[in-house]
């Protein structure tokens, strides 16, 4: 199970805002897991603004232990 954090980059204000998370519950690795999860995030967190862009970053288990 992989967890991806979803961010929105707004170009007018030059800010990046964390807006949520998307969980990949596939049991096996497939060709484009990250691309598929980006499509899901774009559907869930679609913005009405043309000046914003959604991107995802996969959370690492090592990083999680460092931040806690």
RAGI-V282207 format. One record per helix or strand of 3 or more residues. SS is the DSSP state (alpha for helix, beta for strand). FROM is the first residue (numbers start at 1). LEN is the number of residues. Records with the same first field share a line. If there is no record, write none. Layout:
BEGIN
SS=FROM-LEN + FROM-LEN
END
This chain:
BEGIN
beta=2-9 + 15-10 + 52-7
alpha=33-12 + 61-7
END
